[in-house]
């Protein structure tokens, strides 16, 4: 499967998100996309492109106040969703 090329705006968003997510990953934070564990690259790509809806991050903290997980879940309408 051929990867979609980013527009200039998408590339800027992707690069910023990827940098942030790689930082979190190094700290041991688990990244989930639609309920499944994924790489920082996959999550950043999905969030930057917004082709099939937008993703919202839900930051999960433990009782010590440490970030442990980030859950990205789709919000809004998708252009290819069937009712």
Phi and psi in radians as a Rosetta constraint file:
Dihedral C 1 N 2 CA 2 C 2 CIRCULARHARMONIC -1.399 0.35
Dihedral N 2 CA 2 C 2 N 3 CIRCULARHARMONIC 2.359 0.35
Dihedral C 2 N 3 CA 3 C 3 CIRCULARHARMONIC -1.333 0.35
Dihedral N 3 CA 3 C 3 N 4 CIRCULARHARMONIC 2.487 0.35
Dihedral C 3 N 4 CA 4 C 4 CIRCULARHARMONIC -1.295 0.35
Dihedral N 4 CA 4 C 4 N 5 CIRCULARHARMONIC 2.396 0.35
Dihedral C 4 N 5 CA 5 C 5 CIRCULARHARMONIC -1.385 0.35
Dihedral N 5 CA 5 C 5 N 6 CIRCULARHARMONIC 2.486 0.35
Dihedral C 5 N 6 CA 6 C 6 CIRCULARHARMONIC -1.397 0.35
Dihedral N 6 CA 6 C 6 N 7 CIRCULARHARMONIC 2.557 0.35
Dihedral C 6 N 7 CA 7 C 7 CIRCULARHARMONIC -1.293 0.35
Dihedral N 7 CA 7 C 7 N 8 CIRCULARHARMONIC 3.007 0.35
Dihedral C 7 N 8 CA 8 C 8 CIRCULARHARMONIC -1.046 0.35
Dihedral N 8 CA 8 C 8 N 9 CIRCULARHARMONIC -0.785 0.35
Dihedral C 8 N 9 CA 9 C 9 CIRCULARHARMONIC -1.122 0.35
Dihedral N 9 CA 9 C 9 N 10 CIRCULARHARMONIC -0.742 0.35
Dihedral C 9 N 10 CA 10 C 10 CIRCULARHARMONIC -1.104 0.35
Dihedral N 10 CA 10 C 10 N 11 CIRCULARHARMONIC -0.694 0.35
Dihedral C 10 N 11 CA 11 C 11 CIRCULARHARMONIC -1.104 0.35
Dihedral N 11 CA 11 C 11 N 12 CIRCULARHARMONIC -0.711 0.35
Dihedral C 11 N 12 CA 12 C 12 CIRCULARHARMONIC -1.114 0.35
Dihedral N 12 CA 12 C 12 N 13 CIRCULARHARMONIC -0.818 0.35
Dihedral C 12 N 13 CA 13 C 13 CIRCULARHARMONIC -1.082 0.35
Dihedral N 13 CA 13 C 13 N 14 CIRCULARHARMONIC -0.794 0.35
Dihedral C 13 N 14 CA 14 C 14 CIRCULARHARMONIC -1.028 0.35
Dihedral N 14 CA 14 C 14 N 15 CIRCULARHARMONIC -0.859 0.35
Dihedral C 14 N 15 CA 15 C 15 CIRCULARHARMONIC -1.054 0.35
Dihedral N 15 CA 15 C 15 N 16 CIRCULARHARMONIC -0.744 0.35
Dihedral C 15 N 16 CA 16 C 16 CIRCULARHARMONIC -1.161 0.35
Dihedral N 16 CA 16 C 16 N 17 CIRCULARHARMONIC -0.788 0.35
Dihedral C 16 N 17 CA 17 C 17 CIRCULARHARMONIC -1.129 0.35
Dihedral N 17 CA 17 C 17 N 18 CIRCULARHARMONIC -0.736 0.35
Dihedral C 17 N 18 CA 18 C 18 CIRCULARHARMONIC -1.093 0.35
Dihedral N 18 CA 18 C 18 N 19 CIRCULARHARMONIC -0.757 0.35
Dihedral C 18 N 19 CA 19 C 19 CIRCULARHARMONIC -1.037 0.35
Dihedral N 19 CA 19 C 19 N 20 CIRCULARHARMONIC -0.798 0.35
Dihedral C 19 N 20 CA 20 C 20 CIRCULARHARMONIC -1.118 0.35
Dihedral N 20 CA 20 C 20 N 21 CIRCULARHARMONIC -0.798 0.35
Dihedral C 20 N 21 CA 21 C 21 CIRCULARHARMONIC -1.183 0.35
Dihedral N 21 CA 21 C 21 N 22 CIRCULARHARMONIC -0.642 0.35
Dihedral C 21 N 22 CA 22 C 22 CIRCULARHARMONIC -1.148 0.35
Dihedral N 22 CA 22 C 22 N 23 CIRCULARHARMONIC -0.633 0.35
Dihedral C 22 N 23 CA 23 C 23 CIRCULARHARMONIC -1.071 0.35
Dihedral N 23 CA 23 C 23 N 24 CIRCULARHARMONIC -0.829 0.35
Dihedral C 23 N 24 CA 24 C 24 CIRCULARHARMONIC -1.099 0.35
Dihedral N 24 CA 24 C 24 N 25 CIRCULARHARMONIC -0.742 0.35
Dihedral C 24 N 25 CA 25 C 25 CIRCULARHARMONIC -1.047 0.35
Dihedral N 25 CA 25 C 25 N 26 CIRCULARHARMONIC -0.721 0.35
Dihedral C 25 N 26 CA 26 C 26 CIRCULARHARMONIC -1.089 0.35
Dihedral N 26 CA 26 C 26 N 27 CIRCULARHARMONIC -0.471 0.35
Dihedral C 26 N 27 CA 27 C 27 CIRCULARHARMONIC -1.488 0.35
Dihedral N 27 CA 27 C 27 N 28 CIRCULARHARMONIC 0.016 0.35
Dihedral C 27 N 28 CA 28 C 28 CIRCULARHARMONIC 1.563 0.35
Dihedral N 28 CA 28 C 28 N 29 CIRCULARHARMONIC 0.222 0.35
Dihedral C 28 N 29 CA 29 C 29 CIRCULARHARMONIC -1.385 0.35
Dihedral N 29 CA 29 C 29 N 30 CIRCULARHARMONIC 2.268 0.35
Dihedral C 29 N 30 CA 30 C 30 CIRCULARHARMONIC -1.476 0.35
Dihedral N 30 CA 30 C 30 N 31 CIRCULARHARMONIC 2.373 0.35
Dihedral C 30 N 31 CA 31 C 31 CIRCULARHARMONIC -1.953 0.35
Dihedral N 31 CA 31 C 31 N 32 CIRCULARHARMONIC 2.207 0.35
Dihedral C 31 N 32 CA 32 C 32 CIRCULARHARMONIC -2.125 0.35
Dihedral N 32 CA 32 C 32 N 33 CIRCULARHARMONIC 2.463 0.35
Dihedral C 32 N 33 CA 33 C 33 CIRCULARHARMONIC -2.143 0.35
Dihedral N 33 CA 33 C 33 N 34 CIRCULARHARMONIC 2.030 0.35
Dihedral C 33 N 34 CA 34 C 34 CIRCULARHARMONIC 0.916 0.35
Dihedral N 34 CA 34 C 34 N 35 CIRCULARHARMONIC 0.721 0.35
Dihedral C 34 N 35 CA 35 C 35 CIRCULARHARMONIC 1.519 0.35
Dihedral N 35 CA 35 C 35 N 36 CIRCULARHARMONIC -0.036 0.35
Dihedral C 35 N 36 CA 36 C 36 CIRCULARHARMONIC -2.083 0.35
Dihedral N 36 CA 36 C 36 N 37 CIRCULARHARMONIC 2.390 0.35
Dihedral C 36 N 37 CA 37 C 37 CIRCULARHARMONIC -1.049 0.35
Dihedral N 37 CA 37 C 37 N 38 CIRCULARHARMONIC 2.420 0.35
Dihedral C 37 N 38 CA 38 C 38 CIRCULARHARMONIC -2.582 0.35
Dihedral N 38 CA 38 C 38 N 39 CIRCULARHARMONIC 2.988 0.35
Dihedral C 38 N 39 CA 39 C 39 CIRCULARHARMONIC -1.373 0.35
Dihedral N 39 CA 39 C 39 N 40 CIRCULARHARMONIC 2.750 0.35
Dihedral C 39 N 40 CA 40 C 40 CIRCULARHARMONIC -1.013 0.35
Dihedral N 40 CA 40 C 40 N 41 CIRCULARHARMONIC -0.624 0.35
Dihedral C 40 N 41 CA 41 C 41 CIRCULARHARMONIC -1.105 0.35
Dihedral N 41 CA 41 C 41 N 42 CIRCULARHARMONIC -0.770 0.35
Dihedral C 41 N 42 CA 42 C 42 CIRCULARHARMONIC -1.159 0.35
Dihedral N 42 CA 42 C 42 N 43 CIRCULARHARMONIC -0.762 0.35
Dihedral C 42 N 43 CA 43 C 43 CIRCULARHARMONIC -1.148 0.35
Dihedral N 43 CA 43 C 43 N 44 CIRCULARHARMONIC -0.763 0.35
Dihedral C 43 N 44 CA 44 C 44 CIRCULARHARMONIC -1.107 0.35
Dihedral N 44 CA 44 C 44 N 45 CIRCULARHARMONIC -0.693 0.35
Dihedral C 44 N 45 CA 45 C 45 CIRCULARHARMONIC -1.108 0.35
Dihedral N 45 CA 45 C 45 N 46 CIRCULARHARMONIC -0.822 0.35
Dihedral C 45 N 46 CA 46 C 46 CIRCULARHARMONIC -1.088 0.35
Dihedral N 46 CA 46 C 46 N 47 CIRCULARHARMONIC -0.709 0.35
Dihedral C 46 N 47 CA 47 C 47 CIRCULARHARMONIC -1.302 0.35
Dihedral N 47 CA 47 C 47 N 48 CIRCULARHARMONIC -0.581 0.35
Dihedral C 47 N 48 CA 48 C 48 CIRCULARHARMONIC -1.318 0.35
Dihedral N 48 CA 48 C 48 N 49 CIRCULARHARMONIC -0.668 0.35
Dihedral C 48 N 49 CA 49 C 49 CIRCULARHARMONIC -1.358 0.35
Dihedral N 49 CA 49 C 49 N 50 CIRCULARHARMONIC -0.730 0.35
Dihedral C 49 N 50 CA 50 C 50 CIRCULARHARMONIC 0.993 0.35
Dihedral N 50 CA 50 C 50 N 51 CIRCULARHARMONIC 0.532 0.35
Dihedral C 50 N 51 CA 51 C 51 CIRCULARHARMONIC -1.218 0.35
Dihedral N 51 CA 51 C 51 N 52 CIRCULARHARMONIC -0.645 0.35
Dihedral C 51 N 52 CA 52 C 52 CIRCULARHARMONIC -2.093 0.35
Dihedral N 52 CA 52 C 52 N 53 CIRCULARHARMONIC 0.718 0.35
Dihedral C 52 N 53 CA 53 C 53 CIRCULARHARMONIC 1.909 0.35
Dihedral N 53 CA 53 C 53 N 54 CIRCULARHARMONIC 3.030 0.35
Dihedral C 53 N 54 CA 54 C 54 CIRCULARHARMONIC -1.827 0.35
Dihedral N 54 CA 54 C 54 N 55 CIRCULARHARMONIC 2.719 0.35
Dihedral C 54 N 55 CA 55 C 55 CIRCULARHARMONIC -1.987 0.35
Dihedral N 55 CA 55 C 55 N 56 CIRCULARHARMONIC 2.460 0.35
Dihedral C 55 N 56 CA 56 C 56 CIRCULARHARMONIC -2.043 0.35
Dihedral N 56 CA 56 C 56 N 57 CIRCULARHARMONIC 2.345 0.35
Dihedral C 56 N 57 CA 57 C 57 CIRCULARHARMONIC -1.501 0.35
Dihedral N 57 CA 57 C 57 N 58 CIRCULARHARMONIC 2.316 0.35
Dihedral C 57 N 58 CA 58 C 58 CIRCULARHARMONIC -1.993 0.35
Dihedral N 58 CA 58 C 58 N 59 CIRCULARHARMONIC 1.963 0.35
Dihedral C 58 N 59 CA 59 C 59 CIRCULARHARMONIC -1.576 0.35
Dihedral N 59 CA 59 C 59 N 60 CIRCULARHARMONIC 2.179 0.35
Dihedral C 59 N 60 CA 60 C 60 CIRCULARHARMONIC -1.849 0.35
Dihedral N 60 CA 60 C 60 N 61 CIRCULARHARMONIC 2.171 0.35
Dihedral C 60 N 61 CA 61 C 61 CIRCULARHARMONIC -1.980 0.35
Dihedral N 61 CA 61 C 61 N 62 CIRCULARHARMONIC 2.567 0.35
Dihedral C 61 N 62 CA 62 C 62 CIRCULARHARMONIC -1.542 0.35
Dihedral N 62 CA 62 C 62 N 63 CIRCULARHARMONIC -3.135 0.35
Dihedral C 62 N 63 CA 63 C 63 CIRCULARHARMONIC -1.148 0.35
Dihedral N 63 CA 63 C 63 N 64 CIRCULARHARMONIC -0.303 0.35
Dihedral C 63 N 64 CA 64 C 64 CIRCULARHARMONIC -1.538 0.35
Dihedral N 64 CA 64 C 64 N 65 CIRCULARHARMONIC -0.025 0.35
Dihedral C 64 N 65 CA 65 C 65 CIRCULARHARMONIC 1.441 0.35
Dihedral N 65 CA 65 C 65 N 66 CIRCULARHARMONIC 0.357 0.35
Dihedral C 65 N 66 CA 66 C 66 CIRCULARHARMONIC -1.722 0.35
Dihedral N 66 CA 66 C 66 N 67 CIRCULARHARMONIC 2.362 0.35
Dihedral C 66 N 67 CA 67 C 67 CIRCULARHARMONIC -1.207 0.35
Dihedral N 67 CA 67 C 67 N 68 CIRCULARHARMONIC 2.198 0.35
Dihedral C 67 N 68 CA 68 C 68 CIRCULARHARMONIC -2.044 0.35
Dihedral N 68 CA 68 C 68 N 69 CIRCULARHARMONIC -0.509 0.35
Dihedral C 68 N 69 CA 69 C 69 CIRCULARHARMONIC -2.605 0.35
Dihedral N 69 CA 69 C 69 N 70 CIRCULARHARMONIC 2.663 0.35
Dihedral C 69 N 70 CA 70 C 70 CIRCULARHARMONIC -2.232 0.35
Dihedral N 70 CA 70 C 70 N 71 CIRCULARHARMONIC 2.151 0.35
Dihedral C 70 N 71 CA 71 C 71 CIRCULARHARMONIC -1.871 0.35
Dihedral N 71 CA 71 C 71 N 72 CIRCULARHARMONIC 2.063 0.35
Dihedral C 71 N 72 CA 72 C 72 CIRCULARHARMONIC -1.744 0.35
Dihedral N 72 CA 72 C 72 N 73 CIRCULARHARMONIC 2.049 0.35
Dihedral C 72 N 73 CA 73 C 73 CIRCULARHARMONIC -2.105 0.35
Dihedral N 73 CA 73 C 73 N 74 CIRCULARHARMONIC 2.505 0.35
Dihedral C 73 N 74 CA 74 C 74 CIRCULARHARMONIC -1.189 0.35
Dihedral N 74 CA 74 C 74 N 75 CIRCULARHARMONIC 2.323 0.35
Dihedral C 74 N 75 CA 75 C 75 CIRCULARHARMONIC -2.282 0.35
Dihedral N 75 CA 75 C 75 N 76 CIRCULARHARMONIC 2.769 0.35
Dihedral C 75 N 76 CA 76 C 76 CIRCULARHARMONIC 1.420 0.35
Dihedral N 76 CA 76 C 76 N 77 CIRCULARHARMONIC -3.080 0.35
Dihedral C 76 N 77 CA 77 C 77 CIRCULARHARMONIC -1.642 0.35
Dihedral N 77 CA 77 C 77 N 78 CIRCULARHARMONIC 2.525 0.35
Dihedral C 77 N 78 CA 78 C 78 CIRCULARHARMONIC -1.725 0.35
Dihedral N 78 CA 78 C 78 N 79 CIRCULARHARMONIC 2.497 0.35
Dihedral C 78 N 79 CA 79 C 79 CIRCULARHARMONIC -1.245 0.35
Dihedral N 79 CA 79 C 79 N 80 CIRCULARHARMONIC -0.334 0.35
Dihedral C 79 N 80 CA 80 C 80 CIRCULARHARMONIC -1.931 0.35
Dihedral N 80 CA 80 C 80 N 81 CIRCULARHARMONIC 0.248 0.35
Dihedral C 80 N 81 CA 81 C 81 CIRCULARHARMONIC -1.345 0.35
Dihedral N 81 CA 81 C 81 N 82 CIRCULARHARMONIC 2.375 0.35
Dihedral C 81 N 82 CA 82 C 82 CIRCULARHARMONIC -1.843 0.35
Dihedral N 82 CA 82 C 82 N 83 CIRCULARHARMONIC 2.395 0.35
